[in-house]
Amino acid sequence: MSLIKLKREHAGEKNGDRAVKERWTNTALSTVIKLNNITGFLPINLEKTLKAVVNETYNLFCPQICCIFMVGQVGRFEPAAFRTSDGSMPDIHIDSTVNACVSLRDGLPYIACSGANYSALCPNRKVPDNVSSSHVCIPMITGGDVNGVLSVSYQPERVLTHDEMNVLLSIANQASMTIQRYKLFETLKKERLEIEKAYTEISILNERLKEKIEELKEARYRLLQSEKLVAIGELVAGLCHEINNPLSVILNRIECLRMESKEIFLPEGVLKDLDVIFLFATKVSSMVQDLLIFSRPHSVEFKPVNITDILEAVIKMLDGDINKSGCAVHTNIPFSTPDIYGCPERLERVFHNLLSNAIDAMPEGGRIYIEAEVSDEKPDFLEVKVRDEGEGIPEENLHRIFDPFFTTKKLGRGTGLGLSICYGIIKNHGGDITVKSIVNEGSVFTVYLPLKRVSSSNRG
């Protein structure tokens, strides 16, 4: 006996054979178990799962129509899966709004089966008179969530048994829980994506915060540097004037003595002493001039300056020191490099100090690289890098490298004013100067100079 024939005999109760009924019961139990395995599979493919539910239900009951309608977002039924005897889309609901569905409104199965009594399943439901077809609409409700309905329509003469109704109720319950789990998983997935998005945004904000903190640290350092320069500058300015006046007298008197040496018959030894006094007095005068530049930068009129001319002049001035130290200078300045605005004499002083320091950092000789290009970081500035392969600067000293009177050179080799003067000149130009260094590998000083005129109010 075929399975379809078995189902039909049981449904029509033609012979009332207990064995046939037991067979159908076993088949129904197998179907319910199979659907339980299908609906319990994770992750849930809702469309595929509901189609499997409809197909298994159709194979078990052989109805004319078997379909699942889900509740859409706008409060209307949306067909989720269906199967019909002729393969066409079912049109069961005259009004597809959820509020028009009696089974969802009452929370009980809607049953229209001629001559059947389902008072045990739906005690509040009265079977309509003169029913022309068998139809069951079972609400799919889990907890307080309305998920949809399972609709099954049969031949007009078909009457469902209580066992068949129980199986349909079980299948509808499984389908409803599947939809419920799917919604929960989708909610969790959406929340997870939102959390990941929030985490990404927080990470980006943290990175920006770190950048801002570094900028604030740099600004704080610059502010402290400026305060130091102002405080020390005021002190130094007064001392310089007090020293400069008597020093000028000393140098003038030495010149006079030199000019009168033949007339007053000064011994050769005295003339040599005068030369020594003049030499060291000149050094003191030069140091005083450095202090004056450091303490009170004089206002000058800036003009377009070619950086290549500046660097060539400095290299020429230091040619003797470069050859004596065994160093070599390599420049990379494109012909198309634009002019900057500044004071040529002061810029020469800046690069003279930077090159002198690079030479001093390589007592055994080495290479010095000078590069210039429009800055990617600051498009309105020319970026000039002076890199050496010298001893480098310890990390603990980097933050003090532009401090007045701070030096890493041996006693007598430097005053500690060179980089401070560089810092003051570059700031006075509206630019900036930074340093990076690795011990025993070398240092890189980067000077940023404006490509356009900077007003005096914008200068550091």
C-alpha positions as CSV (number, residue, x, y, z in Angstrom):
1,M,0.0,0.0,0.0
2,S,1.5,3.4,-1.0
3,L,2.0,6.1,1.6
4,I,-0.4,8.5,-0.1
5,K,-3.1,5.8,-0.2
6,L,-2.4,5.1,3.4
7,K,-3.0,8.8,4.3
8,R,-6.1,9.0,2.3
9,E,-7.6,5.9,3.8
10,H,-6.9,7.2,7.2
11,A,-8.3,10.6,6.5
12,G,-11.5,9.2,5.0
13,E,-11.8,6.5,7.6
14,K,-12.8,4.0,4.8
15,N,-11.9,0.8,6.7
16,G,-11.0,2.0,10.2
17,D,-8.0,-0.3,10.2
18,R,-6.0,0.1,13.4
19,A,-2.8,-0.9,11.6
20,V,-3.3,1.8,9.0
21,K,-3.9,4.4,11.7
22,E,-0.8,3.3,13.5
23,R,1.2,3.5,10.3
24,W,0.1,7.1,9.7
25,T,0.8,8.0,13.3
26,N,4.3,6.6,13.0
27,T,4.8,8.5,9.7
28,A,3.5,11.7,11.3
29,L,5.8,11.2,14.3
30,S,8.8,10.8,11.9
31,T,7.8,13.9,10.1
32,V,7.6,15.9,13.3
33,I,11.0,14.6,14.4
34,K,12.5,15.4,11.0
35,L,11.1,18.9,11.1
36,N,12.4,19.3,14.7
37,N,15.9,18.5,13.4
38,I,15.5,20.9,10.4
39,T,14.2,23.8,12.4
40,G,16.8,23.3,15.1
41,F,19.7,23.6,12.7
42,L,21.9,26.6,13.2
43,P,22.6,29.0,11.6
44,I,19.0,29.4,10.4
45,N,18.3,29.9,6.7
46,L,14.7,31.0,7.3
47,E,13.5,30.8,3.7
48,K,15.0,27.3,3.2
49,T,13.7,26.1,6.5
50,L,10.1,27.3,6.0
51,K,10.1,25.7,2.6
52,A,11.1,22.4,4.2
53,V,8.3,22.8,6.8
54,V,5.7,23.4,4.0
55,N,7.0,20.5,1.9
56,E,7.0,18.0,4.7
57,T,3.5,19.1,5.8
58,Y,2.3,18.8,2.2
59,N,3.8,15.3,1.9
60,L,2.2,14.2,5.1
61,F,-1.4,15.6,4.6
62,C,-1.6,15.9,0.8
63,P,-3.8,19.1,0.9
64,Q,-4.7,21.3,-2.0
65,I,-2.8,24.3,-0.4
66,C,-0.2,24.5,2.3
67,C,1.4,27.8,3.0
68,I,3.1,29.9,5.7
69,F,2.4,33.6,6.0
70,M,4.7,35.8,8.1
71,V,3.7,39.1,9.6
72,G,5.5,41.9,7.7
73,Q,6.7,45.2,9.1
74,V,3.7,47.1,7.8
75,G,1.2,44.8,9.5
76,R,0.3,42.7,6.5
77,F,0.8,39.1,5.6
78,E,3.7,38.2,3.4
79,P,3.9,34.7,1.9
80,A,7.1,33.0,3.3
81,A,6.7,29.5,1.7
82,F,3.9,27.7,-0.1
83,R,3.0,24.6,-2.0
84,T,-0.1,23.9,-4.0
85,S,-1.5,21.1,-6.1
86,D,-1.2,23.2,-9.3
87,G,1.9,25.1,-8.3
88,S,0.2,28.5,-8.3
89,M,0.5,31.2,-5.7
90,P,-2.3,30.7,-3.1
91,D,-4.8,33.5,-2.5
92,I,-6.4,32.5,0.7
93,H,-6.8,35.8,2.5
94,I,-9.3,38.3,1.0
95,D,-7.9,40.9,3.3
96,S,-4.2,40.5,3.9
97,T,-4.0,42.8,6.9
98,V,-3.0,41.0,10.1
99,N,-6.0,42.6,12.0
100,A,-8.4,40.9,9.7
101,C,-7.2,37.4,10.6
102,V,-9.6,35.8,13.0
103,S,-7.0,33.2,14.2
104,L,-4.5,35.8,15.2
105,R,-7.1,38.1,16.7
106,D,-8.5,35.3,18.9
107,G,-5.2,33.4,19.3
108,L,-6.9,30.1,18.3
109,P,-7.0,27.9,15.2
110,Y,-9.6,28.9,12.6
111,I,-11.2,25.6,11.4
112,A,-13.8,25.2,8.7
113,C,-14.4,21.5,8.2
114,S,-17.9,20.2,7.4
115,G,-19.4,17.9,10.0
116,A,-16.4,18.0,12.3
117,N,-16.4,18.8,16.0
118,Y,-13.2,20.4,17.4
119,S,-14.5,21.7,20.7
120,A,-11.6,20.2,22.6
121,L,-9.1,22.1,20.5
122,C,-11.0,25.4,20.1
123,P,-13.9,25.6,22.6
124,N,-14.8,29.1,21.6
125,R,-15.0,28.3,17.9
126,K,-18.3,27.5,16.2
127,V,-18.0,25.6,12.9
128,P,-19.9,27.6,10.2
129,D,-22.9,25.9,8.6
130,N,-22.8,24.8,5.0
131,V,-19.0,24.7,4.8
132,S,-17.9,24.0,1.2
133,S,-14.3,23.2,1.9
134,S,-12.0,22.1,4.7
135,H,-9.6,24.8,5.8
136,V,-7.4,25.3,8.9
137,C,-5.6,28.5,9.8
138,I,-3.3,28.1,12.8
139,P,-1.7,31.1,14.5
140,M,2.0,31.1,15.0
141,I,2.5,32.9,18.3
142,T,5.5,32.4,20.6
143,G,5.4,34.2,23.9
144,G,3.9,37.6,23.1
145,D,5.3,37.8,19.6
146,V,3.0,37.2,16.6
147,N,5.0,35.6,13.9
148,G,2.4,34.5,11.3
149,V,0.0,31.7,10.4
150,L,0.1,28.2,8.9
151,S,-2.8,27.8,6.4
152,V,-3.8,24.4,5.1
153,S,-6.8,23.8,2.7
154,Y,-8.2,20.4,1.7
155,Q,-10.8,18.8,-0.5
156,P,-14.4,19.8,0.5
157,E,-15.2,16.3,1.8
158,R,-12.0,16.1,3.9
159,V,-12.5,16.1,7.7
160,L,-9.4,16.3,9.9
161,T,-9.1,14.0,12.9
162,H,-8.0,15.2,16.4
163,D,-4.6,13.5,15.8
164,E,-4.1,15.3,12.5
165,M,-5.0,18.6,14.2
166,N,-2.5,18.0,17.0
167,V,0.2,17.3,14.4
168,L,-0.6,20.5,12.5
169,L,-0.5,22.4,15.8
170,S,2.9,20.9,16.6
171,I,4.3,21.8,13.1
172,A,2.9,25.4,13.4
173,N,4.6,25.7,16.8
174,Q,7.9,24.5,15.4
175,A,7.7,27.0,12.6
176,S,6.8,29.8,14.9
177,M,9.7,29.1,17.2
178,T,12.0,28.9,14.2
179,I,10.8,32.4,13.1
180,Q,11.3,33.6,16.7
181,R,14.8,32.3,16.9
182,Y,15.6,33.8,13.5
183,K,14.4,37.2,14.7
184,L,16.4,36.9,17.8
185,F,19.6,35.9,15.9
186,E,19.0,38.8,13.5
187,T,18.6,41.2,16.4
188,L,21.8,39.8,18.0
189,K,23.6,40.1,14.6
190,K,22.4,43.6,14.2
191,E,23.4,44.5,17.7
192,R,26.8,42.8,17.3
193,L,27.4,44.9,14.1
194,E,26.4,48.0,15.9
195,I,28.8,47.1,18.8
196,E,31.6,46.4,16.3
197,K,30.8,49.7,14.5
198,A,30.8,51.5,17.9
199,Y,34.1,49.8,18.8
200,T,35.7,50.9,15.5
201,E,34.5,54.4,16.1
202,I,35.8,54.4,19.7
203,S,39.2,53.0,18.4
204,I,39.3,55.8,15.8
205,L,38.4,58.4,18.5
206,N,41.1,56.9,20.8
207,E,43.7,57.3,18.0
208,R,42.6,60.9,17.5
209,L,42.7,61.5,21.2
210,K,46.3,60.1,21.3
211,E,47.2,62.4,18.4
212,K,45.6,65.4,20.2
213,I,47.4,64.5,23.5
214,E,50.7,64.4,21.6
215,E,49.9,67.7,20.0
216,L,49.1,69.2,23.4
217,K,52.4,67.8,24.8
218,E,54.2,69.4,21.8
219,A,52.4,72.7,22.3
220,R,53.1,72.6,26.0
221,Y,56.8,72.0,25.2
222,R,56.8,74.9,22.8
223,L,55.1,77.1,25.3
224,L,57.7,76.2,28.0
225,Q,60.4,76.8,25.4
226,S,59.1,80.2,24.6
227,E,58.7,81.1,28.3
228,K,62.3,80.0,28.9
229,L,63.5,82.1,25.9
230,V,61.6,85.2,27.1
231,A,62.8,84.9,30.7
232,I,66.4,84.2,29.9
233,G,66.4,86.7,27.0
234,E,65.4,89.6,29.2
235,L,68.2,88.7,31.6
236,V,70.8,88.2,28.9
237,A,69.9,91.4,27.1
238,G,70.8,93.5,30.0
239,L,74.0,91.7,30.6
240,C,75.0,92.0,27.0
241,H,74.7,95.7,26.9
242,E,76.8,96.0,30.1
243,I,79.5,93.7,28.6
244,N,79.4,95.1,25.1
245,N,80.2,98.7,26.1
246,P,83.6,98.0,27.8
247,L,84.4,95.3,25.3
248,S,84.0,97.9,22.5
249,V,86.4,100.1,24.3
250,I,88.9,97.3,24.7
251,L,88.8,96.4,21.0
252,N,89.2,100.1,20.0
253,R,92.1,100.6,22.3
254,I,93.8,97.5,20.8
255,E,93.4,98.9,17.3
256,C,94.8,102.3,18.4
257,L,97.8,100.6,20.0
258,R,98.4,98.6,16.8
259,M,98.3,101.8,14.7
260,E,100.7,103.6,17.1
261,S,103.0,100.7,17.7
262,K,105.8,102.1,15.5
263,E,105.6,105.5,16.9
264,I,105.7,104.4,20.5
265,F,108.2,101.6,19.8
266,L,106.2,98.7,21.3
267,P,108.2,95.5,21.7
268,E,107.4,92.5,19.4
269,G,106.2,90.5,22.5
270,V,103.7,93.2,23.4
271,L,102.3,93.2,19.8
272,K,101.9,89.4,20.0
273,D,100.1,89.8,23.3
274,L,97.8,92.5,21.8
275,D,97.0,90.0,19.0
276,V,96.0,87.4,21.5
277,I,93.9,89.8,23.5
278,F,92.2,91.0,20.3
279,L,91.5,87.4,19.2
280,F,89.8,86.5,22.5
281,A,88.1,89.8,22.8
282,T,86.7,89.2,19.3
283,K,85.4,85.8,20.4
284,V,83.7,87.4,23.4
285,S,82.2,90.0,21.1
286,S,80.9,87.3,18.8
287,M,79.4,85.5,21.8
288,V,77.8,88.7,23.0
289,Q,76.3,89.2,19.5
290,D,74.9,85.7,19.7
291,L,73.3,86.4,23.0
292,L,71.8,89.6,21.6
293,I,70.3,87.7,18.7
294,F,69.0,85.1,21.0
295,S,67.5,87.5,23.5
296,R,66.1,90.2,21.3
297,P,65.6,89.2,17.7
298,H,65.5,92.4,15.6
299,S,62.7,92.9,13.2
300,V,63.9,92.5,9.6
301,E,62.2,92.7,6.2
302,F,61.9,89.3,4.7
303,K,62.2,88.7,1.0
304,P,62.1,85.8,-1.5
305,V,65.1,83.6,-0.9
306,N,66.5,80.7,-2.9
307,I,67.4,77.9,-0.5
308,T,70.0,76.5,-2.9
309,D,71.9,79.8,-2.7
310,I,71.8,79.8,1.1
311,L,73.1,76.3,1.4
312,E,75.8,76.7,-1.2
313,A,77.1,79.8,0.6
314,V,77.1,77.9,4.0
315,I,78.9,74.9,2.5
316,K,81.5,77.2,1.0
317,M,82.1,78.9,4.3
318,L,82.6,75.5,6.0
319,D,84.6,74.0,3.3
320,G,87.8,74.0,5.4
321,D,86.1,72.3,8.4
322,I,84.4,69.8,6.1
323,N,87.7,68.7,4.4
324,K,89.6,68.7,7.7
325,S,87.1,66.5,9.4
326,G,86.9,64.0,6.6
327,C,83.2,64.6,6.0
328,A,81.3,64.8,2.7
329,V,78.2,66.8,2.1
330,H,75.5,65.4,-0.3
331,T,72.7,67.8,-1.4
332,N,69.4,66.8,-3.1
333,I,67.6,70.0,-4.0
334,P,65.4,69.9,-7.1
335,F,65.8,72.7,-9.6
336,S,62.1,73.4,-9.3
337,T,62.2,74.0,-5.6
338,P,60.2,77.2,-4.9
339,D,61.7,80.2,-3.1
340,I,61.0,80.9,0.6
341,Y,60.5,84.2,2.4
342,G,63.1,85.1,4.9
343,C,66.3,86.9,5.9
344,P,69.3,85.4,4.0
345,E,71.9,86.3,6.7
346,R,69.9,84.7,9.5
347,L,69.1,81.6,7.5
348,E,72.8,81.2,6.7
349,R,73.4,81.4,10.5
350,V,70.8,78.6,11.0
351,F,72.3,76.2,8.5
352,H,75.8,77.1,9.5
353,N,75.0,76.0,13.0
354,L,73.3,72.8,11.8
355,L,76.2,71.8,9.5
356,S,78.8,72.6,12.2
357,N,77.0,70.4,14.7
358,A,76.8,67.6,12.1
359,I,80.5,67.9,11.5
360,D,81.2,67.9,15.3
361,A,79.0,64.8,15.7
362,M,81.3,62.8,13.3
363,P,84.9,63.2,14.6
364,E,86.0,60.3,12.5
365,G,84.3,61.7,9.4
366,G,81.1,60.7,7.6
367,R,78.4,61.8,5.3
368,I,76.0,64.7,5.7
369,Y,72.8,64.7,3.6
370,I,70.8,67.9,2.8
371,E,67.4,67.5,1.2
372,A,64.7,70.1,0.4
373,E,61.2,69.6,-0.9
374,V,57.7,71.1,-0.4
375,S,56.3,69.5,2.8
376,D,53.6,66.9,2.4
377,E,52.6,67.5,6.1
378,K,52.6,71.3,5.7
379,P,52.0,72.2,2.0
380,D,52.7,75.9,2.6
381,F,56.2,75.2,3.8
382,L,59.5,74.1,2.4
383,E,61.0,71.2,4.3
384,V,64.8,71.1,4.6
385,K,66.4,68.1,6.2
386,V,70.0,68.0,7.5
387,R,71.0,64.4,8.3
388,D,74.3,63.1,9.6
389,E,75.7,59.6,10.5
390,G,77.1,60.7,13.8
391,E,77.0,59.9,17.5
392,G,73.3,60.8,17.8
393,I,71.5,62.3,20.8
394,P,70.3,60.3,23.8
395,E,66.6,60.2,24.0
396,E,66.6,61.8,27.5
397,N,68.3,64.9,26.0
398,L,66.1,65.4,22.9
399,H,63.5,67.5,24.7
400,R,66.3,69.8,25.9
401,I,68.2,70.2,22.7
402,F,66.8,73.7,21.9
403,D,67.2,74.9,25.5
404,P,69.5,77.9,26.0
405,F,73.0,77.0,27.2
406,F,72.3,73.2,26.9
407,T,75.0,71.3,25.1
408,T,76.3,67.8,24.8
409,K,79.7,68.9,23.6
410,K,82.8,68.7,25.7
411,L,83.7,71.7,27.9
412,G,85.1,74.5,25.7
413,R,83.6,73.2,22.5
414,G,80.3,75.0,22.6
415,T,78.2,77.6,24.5
416,G,74.9,75.8,24.1
417,L,73.4,78.8,22.2
418,G,73.7,77.5,18.7
419,L,70.5,75.5,18.5
420,S,68.6,78.0,20.7
421,I,69.5,80.7,18.2
422,C,68.4,78.5,15.3
423,Y,65.1,77.9,17.1
424,G,64.6,81.6,17.7
425,I,65.4,82.5,14.1
426,I,63.2,79.9,12.6
427,K,60.3,80.8,14.9
428,N,60.8,84.5,13.9
429,H,60.4,83.4,10.3
430,G,57.0,81.7,11.2
431,G,58.5,78.2,10.7
432,D,59.5,75.3,12.8
433,I,62.4,73.1,13.6
434,T,62.3,69.5,14.8
435,V,64.9,66.8,15.5
436,K,64.9,63.0,15.5
437,S,67.9,61.0,16.6
438,I,69.2,57.5,17.3
439,V,72.3,57.0,19.3
440,N,75.3,55.8,17.2
441,E,73.2,56.1,14.0
442,G,72.8,59.8,13.6
443,S,70.4,62.7,13.8
444,V,68.0,64.5,11.4
445,F,67.1,68.1,11.9
446,T,64.1,69.2,9.9
447,V,63.5,72.9,9.2
448,Y,60.1,74.2,8.0
449,L,60.2,77.5,6.2
450,P,57.2,79.4,4.8
451,L,56.7,79.6,1.0
452,K,54.7,82.8,1.3
453,R,55.1,86.0,3.3
454,V,54.3,85.6,7.0
455,S,53.0,88.7,8.9
456,S,55.0,89.7,12.0
457,S,52.0,88.9,14.2
458,N,52.1,85.2,13.1
459,R,55.8,84.8,13.8
460,G,56.9,82.8,16.8
